[in-house]
């Protein structure tokens, strides 16, 4: 599994925005689909909310990638 550390400079970033910012998906539509299909977990729990606020310390995982937000 590929691991990446993503640095954000704001209090939080929405889940779909994080996926685009990290380059995991190319479009908002791809992010929406991945999230709605249950392919994305936040801190070990499947998350289907596109607008979920991701803060430093959170870990977002997809089938082949782990994003640690700082």
C-alpha positions as a Markdown table, in Angstrom:
| # | Residue | x | y | z |
|---|---|---|---|---|
| 1 | Unk | 0.0 | 0.0 | 0.0 |
| 2 | Unk | 1.3 | 3.4 | -1.0 |
| 3 | Unk | 1.4 | 5.9 | 1.9 |
| 4 | Unk | 1.4 | 9.7 | 1.4 |
| 5 | Unk | 1.6 | 12.6 | 3.9 |
| 6 | Unk | -0.7 | 15.4 | 2.9 |
| 7 | Unk | 0.0 | 18.8 | 4.4 |
| 8 | Unk | -3.0 | 21.2 | 4.7 |
| 9 | Unk | -2.8 | 24.8 | 5.8 |
| 10 | Unk | -6.4 | 25.2 | 6.8 |
| 11 | Unk | -8.4 | 23.9 | 9.7 |
| 12 | Unk | -9.9 | 21.2 | 7.6 |
| 13 | Unk | -10.5 | 20.1 | 4.0 |
| 14 | Unk | -13.6 | 18.3 | 2.7 |
| 15 | Unk | -13.1 | 14.6 | 1.9 |
| 16 | Unk | -13.8 | 15.0 | -1.9 |
| 17 | Unk | -11.4 | 18.0 | -2.0 |
| 18 | Unk | -8.7 | 16.0 | -0.3 |
| 19 | Unk | -8.9 | 13.2 | -2.8 |
| 20 | Unk | -8.5 | 15.8 | -5.6 |
| 21 | Unk | -5.8 | 17.7 | -3.8 |
| 22 | Unk | -3.8 | 14.5 | -3.2 |
| 23 | Unk | -4.1 | 13.5 | -6.9 |
| 24 | Unk | -5.9 | 10.3 | -6.0 |
| 25 | Unk | -8.7 | 11.3 | -8.4 |
| 26 | Unk | -8.7 | 13.8 | -11.3 |
| 27 | Unk | -12.3 | 15.1 | -11.0 |
| 28 | Unk | -14.9 | 15.8 | -8.4 |
| 29 | Unk | -17.1 | 13.2 | -10.2 |
| 30 | Unk | -14.5 | 10.5 | -9.6 |
| 31 | Unk | -14.2 | 11.5 | -6.0 |
| 32 | Unk | -18.0 | 11.4 | -5.6 |
| 33 | Unk | -18.2 | 7.9 | -7.1 |
| 34 | Unk | -15.4 | 6.5 | -5.0 |
| 35 | Unk | -16.9 | 7.9 | -1.8 |
| 36 | Unk | -20.5 | 6.8 | -2.7 |
| 37 | Unk | -19.3 | 3.3 | -3.6 |
| 38 | Unk | -17.7 | 2.9 | -0.1 |
| 39 | Unk | -14.1 | 2.7 | -1.4 |
| 40 | Unk | -13.0 | 5.4 | 1.1 |
| 41 | Unk | -12.4 | 5.0 | 4.8 |
| 42 | Unk | -11.6 | 7.8 | 7.3 |
| 43 | Unk | -9.8 | 6.7 | 10.5 |
| 44 | Unk | -10.7 | 3.1 | 9.8 |
| 45 | Unk | -14.4 | 3.6 | 9.1 |
| 46 | Unk | -16.1 | 3.6 | 5.7 |
| 47 | Unk | -17.2 | 7.1 | 4.9 |
| 48 | Unk | -19.9 | 8.0 | 2.3 |
| 49 | Unk | -20.1 | 11.7 | 3.1 |
| 50 | Unk | -18.4 | 13.8 | 0.4 |
| 51 | Unk | -18.4 | 16.8 | 2.7 |
| 52 | Unk | -16.8 | 15.1 | 5.7 |
| 53 | Unk | -14.4 | 17.5 | 7.3 |
| 54 | Unk | -10.9 | 16.0 | 7.3 |
| 55 | Unk | -8.5 | 17.6 | 9.9 |
| 56 | Unk | -4.8 | 17.1 | 10.6 |
| 57 | Unk | -4.3 | 13.8 | 12.3 |
| 58 | Unk | -6.9 | 12.0 | 10.2 |
| 59 | Unk | -6.0 | 9.0 | 8.0 |
| 60 | Unk | -7.9 | 8.4 | 4.8 |
| 61 | Unk | -7.5 | 5.1 | 3.1 |
| 62 | Unk | -8.5 | 3.8 | -0.3 |
| 63 | Unk | -7.9 | 0.3 | -1.7 |
| 64 | Unk | -4.2 | 0.9 | -2.6 |
| 65 | Unk | -3.3 | 4.2 | -0.9 |
| 66 | Unk | -3.2 | 5.7 | 2.6 |
| 67 | Unk | -3.3 | 9.4 | 3.1 |
| 68 | Unk | -2.1 | 10.9 | 6.4 |
| 69 | Unk | -3.2 | 14.4 | 6.9 |
| 70 | Unk | -1.0 | 16.9 | 8.7 |
